[in-house]
Amino acid sequence: MSWRVYPKSGLEAALESLSERAAIPVDLSCAIDEPSPELATAVYFVASESVTNAAKHANANKVTT
């Protein structure tokens, strides 16, 4: 499952990577303390699905987080 794969360097790096790979521009702004691995996985999954859904279903031309 691809949503479980994110850089070992932490959630912030994973979200930055997600924003760079997205089909539409993502304006990412985050300042977080590193959560537990389980919570980081959940946050990454929600962010990934949100960006994907915005591009596919909302016809969005940009995502701001």
C-alpha positions in Angstrom: 0.0 0.0 0.0 1.6 3.2 -1.2 0.1 5.4 1.5 2.2 3.6 4.1 5.4 4.5 2.4 6.8 7.9 3.4 10.4 9.0 4.1 12.0 7.9 7.3 13.1 11.5 7.8 9.6 12.3 9.2 6.2 13.5 8.4 7.1 17.0 7.3 9.5 15.6 4.7 6.9 13.2 3.6 4.3 16.0 3.1 6.9 18.1 1.2 7.6 15.1 -1.1 3.8 14.6 -1.5 3.4 18.2 -2.5 6.2 18.0 -5.1 4.8 14.8 -6.7 1.2 16.1 -6.8 -0.7 16.4 -10.1 -1.6 20.0 -9.1 0.3 22.7 -7.3 0.3 22.3 -3.5 1.1 25.3 -1.3 2.4 23.5 1.9 2.9 25.3 5.2 3.5 23.2 8.3 5.3 23.5 11.6 4.7 20.4 13.6 6.3 18.3 16.3 6.9 14.8 15.0 4.0 12.6 15.9 4.1 8.8 16.6 4.6 6.6 13.5 1.0 5.5 13.6 -0.3 9.1 13.7 2.2 10.2 11.0 0.9 7.4 8.8 -2.7 8.5 9.3 -1.9 12.2 8.7 0.0 11.3 5.5 -2.8 9.1 4.3 -5.4 11.9 4.8 -3.2 14.5 3.1 -2.5 12.2 0.2 -6.1 11.3 -0.3 -7.2 14.9 0.0 -4.8 16.1 -2.7 -5.7 13.3 -5.0 -9.4 13.9 -4.5 -9.0 17.7 -5.1 -7.3 17.0 -8.4 -9.6 14.2 -9.6 -13.1 15.2 -8.3 -13.0 18.9 -7.5 -11.3 20.0 -10.6 -9.1 22.1 -8.4 -6.1 24.0 -9.8 -4.3 24.4 -6.5 -4.3 23.0 -3.0 -3.3 25.1 0.0 -2.6 23.5 3.3 
